[in-house]
């Protein structure tokens, strides 16, 4: 059942600081459908120029949106459109449990610098994803104590709703969609990979939780065929590396990288090692499509 979609009226533009070096002004170069979508989201008249600061290092339009999941949960999200690389994939970003999408600002900046557009939203029950369209709220404490993990299972369907939102607005770039999830966010992404539309080309999982409540990834991942997965875990986190190796044993096709000497004071996604692996992985997945 396809999720209903609703756009939040609030929209804004945040542009990256201009480079200090002199350069020709950069302008968005978008196809007509994407241009019309951005104008609609930003409240601009047809044909009106999409506002950008002169001479940014790369042109970015960023705004807040909301959409509904299958059960009426209203999910608030940030969408950022980068025109630096029109063929780069669009990314769906899933934070860890009890984290906010805004905790990943540095990683999101890295993605924009490399031409990726993204849709980032909070997990259900947290941050901007707590209320349904009838005004009722998810009881986060009850959700976390539910031995069946019902609401956690529903997180994968929220990703499906996010994919619906992107596709309905023609915001899936030519590289398709990749899902990136951190810990429980990675678990949510992995649970749904079997069922997502073909536009989802692959997934990057940061230290996903293999077993949570009565959710176990082994069965789900063992049934994934032909959809590339990169699993990253820091060597210093023994629990994460053990889980990563157990997950890989369920599906040997999962590319697993244990990263050494990761700075403990930063998030794994912000480490140069992880970012290099992500870029290499996405390039390897896209290469057959671009060079058949």
Order of alpha helices (4+ residues) and beta strands (2+ residues): alpha-beta-beta-beta-alpha-beta-alpha-alpha-beta-alpha-beta-beta-beta-alpha-beta-alpha-beta-alpha
